[in-house]
């Protein structure tokens, strides 16, 4: 579980509810809830997002969203240690000895790369295949982020549309001054709903998924460099030094501490 995502959202929702409760003198439902406005903004944003994105991606939104709340447990330092151990085995027993360990590797990217190394594939072909996999992952992640991104873009737009509709209705009833204030309040509610959906949920999820994507790409970049190092027959110690450049100073210190 990614506690940062969960705690951040809960704190933001709590702060919003506190503000609404204080501003409405305790009557949140009577002051800030208008069913037609909710239907306009939420329904409109969702349906237009369905129209703009591939249906399979929209239906898989819950699975995509799960990536923002849960860590995949990928730690670059542990990956480097694993690759260095493989390099040590290959140096002592030969590259073909890695065949027995491939089935025990849960990461398909690393396992497939090692299989190419064991099969004697040349470095250029391995690099080309791994980069193709990078591009496929990039495209898949970008498309996955497009669902909350579209939702964050269309929700404020429908909020503004709802406000304009409310203003038109209000202006057509200007003869009754007592209805101007309540009419204006209802008209502005749709803008508020759109802003809440976009800034409290959709856009933070886009940014979190982008951060998760960057973490995964770093992990895969280390795996690719390790695979090519194994193919080249690099010395385990030298390979570890090459892979450590991807880590932050703190992570490098932790890697050195774990060795000792």
TACORRA-V641035 format. One record per residue. RES is the residue in one letter. SS is DSSP state (hx for helix, st for strand, lp for the rest). PHI is phi in whole degrees, 0 to 359 (* if undefined). PSI is psi in whole degrees, 0 to 359 (NA if undefined). Layout:
<<RES | SS | PHI | PSI> <RES | SS | PHI | PSI>>
This chain:
<<X | lp | * | 131> <X | lp | 274 | 100> <X | hx | 295 | 329> <X | hx | 300 | 315> <X | hx | 296 | 311> <X | hx | 295 | 310> <X | hx | 294 | 322> <X | hx | 298 | 314> <X | hx | 294 | 315> <X | hx | 297 | 320> <X | hx | 295 | 319> <X | hx | 294 | 318> <X | hx | 295 | 318> <X | hx | 298 | 318> <X | hx | 295 | 320> <X | hx | 296 | 313> <X | hx | 298 | 321> <X | hx | 298 | 317> <X | hx | 295 | 316> <X | hx | 295 | 318> <X | hx | 298 | 317> <X | hx | 292 | 319> <X | hx | 288 | 336> <X | lp | 258 | 10> <X | lp | 55 | 36> <X | lp | 93 | 347> <X | lp | 258 | 74> <X | hx | 293 | 315> <X | hx | 297 | 314> <X | hx | 291 | 332> <X | hx | 264 | 318> <X | hx | 248 | 3> <X | lp | 248 | 122> <X | lp | 223 | 110> <X | hx | 301 | 313> <X | hx | 300 | 324> <X | hx | 292 | 319> <X | hx | 298 | 315> <X | hx | 298 | 320> <X | hx | 297 | 310> <X | hx | 283 | 307> <X | hx | 294 | 309> <X | hx | 297 | 314> <X | hx | 299 | 315> <X | hx | 295 | 319> <X | hx | 293 | 313> <X | hx | 292 | 323> <X | hx | 289 | 326> <X | hx | 297 | 320> <X | hx | 299 | 320> <X | hx | 291 | 328> <X | hx | 275 | 332> <X | lp | 252 | 163> <X | lp | 295 | 137> <X | hx | 300 | 324> <X | hx | 298 | 322> <X | hx | 291 | 321> <X | hx | 295 | 317> <X | hx | 293 | 333> <X | lp | 267 | 13> <X | hx | 300 | 321> <X | hx | 298 | 320> <X | hx | 292 | 321> <X | hx | 296 | 316> <X | hx | 296 | 330> <X | hx | 301 | 328> <X | hx | 296 | 336> <X | hx | 282 | 337> <X | hx | 257 | 345> <X | lp | 234 | 136> <X | lp | 279 | 143> <X | lp | 273 | 0> <X | lp | 73 | 21> <X | lp | 271 | 115> <X | lp | 243 | 118> <X | hx | 304 | 320> <X | hx | 297 | 319> <X | hx | 293 | 325> <X | hx | 296 | 317> <X | hx | 298 | 317> <X | hx | 300 | 319> <X | hx | 296 | 316> <X | hx | 294 | 320> <X | hx | 297 | 321> <X | hx | 297 | 319> <X | hx | 296 | 320> <X | hx | 295 | 323> <X | hx | 294 | 318> <X | hx | 296 | 316> <X | hx | 296 | 325> <X | hx | 290 | 323> <X | hx | 276 | 322> <X | hx | 244 | 355> <X | lp | 99 | 154> <X | hx | 295 | 330> <X | hx | 293 | 341> <X | hx | 291 | 343> <X | hx | 287 | 346> <X | hx | 303 | 324> <X | hx | 288 | 339> <X | hx | 265 | 346> <X | hx | 299 | 319> <X | lp | 293 | 342> <X | lp | 269 | 356> <X | lp | 269 | 117> <X | lp | 285 | 336> <X | lp | 280 | 114> <X | hx | 295 | 329> <X | hx | 297 | 310> <X | hx | 292 | 319> <X | hx | 297 | 317> <X | hx | 294 | 320> <X | hx | 295 | 317> <X | hx | 296 | 324> <X | hx | 296 | 321> <X | hx | 295 | 322> <X | hx | 296 | 313> <X | hx | 298 | 324> <X | lp | 285 | 356> <X | lp | 82 | 21> <X | lp | 293 | 141> <X | lp | 288 | 160> <X | hx | 299 | 320> <X | hx | 296 | 319> <X | hx | 293 | 318> <X | hx | 300 | 313> <X | hx | 299 | 318> <X | hx | 296 | 316> <X | hx | 296 | 316> <X | hx | 294 | 322> <X | hx | 291 | 326> <X | hx | 297 | 321> <X | hx | 295 | 321> <X | hx | 302 | 312> <X | hx | 298 | 321> <X | hx | 295 | 318> <X | hx | 295 | 317> <X | hx | 302 | 314> <X | hx | 294 | 319> <X | hx | 295 | 317> <X | hx | 292 | 321> <X | hx | 297 | 318> <X | hx | 292 | 324> <X | hx | 296 | 319> <X | hx | 289 | 343> <X | hx | 293 | 334> <X | hx | 293 | 302> <X | hx | 293 | 332> <X | hx | 295 | 315> <X | hx | 296 | 319> <X | hx | 298 | 318> <X | hx | 292 | 335> <X | hx | 276 | 320> <X | hx | 276 | 332> <X | hx | 300 | 311> <X | hx | 297 | 327> <X | hx | 295 | 316> <X | hx | 290 | 331> <X | hx | 298 | 318> <X | hx | 292 | 322> <X | hx | 298 | 315> <X | hx | 298 | 322> <X | hx | 296 | 317> <X | hx | 297 | 320> <X | hx | 298 | 315> <X | hx | 298 | 322> <X | hx | 292 | 322> <X | hx | 297 | 314> <X | hx | 298 | 319> <X | hx | 295 | 317> <X | hx | 292 | 334> <X | lp | 283 | 350> <X | lp | 239 | 36> <X | lp | 291 | 346> <X | lp | 292 | 337> <X | lp | 255 | 98> <X | lp | 298 | 330> <X | hx | 292 | 343> <X | hx | 265 | 354> <X | hx | 292 | 312> <X | hx | 299 | 305> <X | hx | 301 | 323> <X | hx | 295 | 318> <X | hx | 296 | 320> <X | hx | 299 | 315> <X | hx | 294 | 321> <X | hx | 298 | 322> <X | hx | 283 | 342> <X | hx | 299 | 323> <X | hx | 295 | 322> <X | hx | 297 | 319> <X | hx | 296 | 316> <X | hx | 299 | 315> <X | hx | 298 | 318> <X | hx | 294 | 322> <X | hx | 294 | 313> <X | hx | 300 | 316> <X | hx | 290 | 311> <X | hx | 267 | 343> <X | hx | 263 | 340> <X | hx | 227 | 296> <X | hx | 296 | 304> <X | hx | 293 | 321> <X | hx | 300 | 325> <X | hx | 292 | 323> <X | hx | 298 | 313> <X | hx | 294 | 320> <X | hx | 294 | 317> <X | hx | 295 | 324> <X | hx | 295 | 320> <X | hx | 295 | 319> <X | hx | 297 | 322> <X | hx | 298 | 315> <X | hx | 298 | 321> <X | hx | 297 | 317> <X | hx | 292 | 321> <X | hx | 294 | 325> <X | hx | 297 | 316> <X | hx | 301 | 314> <X | hx | 290 | 328> <X | hx | 296 | 319> <X | hx | 296 | 317> <X | hx | 298 | 318> <X | hx | 297 | 315> <X | hx | 297 | 322> <X | hx | 294 | 318> <X | hx | 298 | 315> <X | hx | 293 | 327> <X | hx | 294 | 320> <X | hx | 296 | 319> <X | hx | 296 | 325> <X | hx | 279 | 352> <X | lp | 75 | 32> <X | lp | 299 | 147> <X | lp | 298 | 136> <X | hx | 307 | 318> <X | hx | 294 | 316> <X | hx | 294 | 322> <X | hx | 296 | 320> <X | hx | 297 | 320> <X | hx | 295 | 321> <X | hx | 294 | 319> <X | hx | 285 | 333> <X | hx | 293 | 342> <X | lp | 294 | 341> <X | lp | 282 | 345> <X | lp | 269 | 157> <X | lp | 286 | 161> <X | hx | 306 | 322> <X | hx | 295 | 317> <X | hx | 294 | 324> <X | hx | 296 | 318> <X | hx | 297 | 320> <X | hx | 295 | 322> <X | hx | 296 | 317> <X | hx | 294 | 322> <X | hx | 293 | 321> <X | hx | 293 | 329> <X | hx | 291 | 319> <X | lp | 276 | NA>>
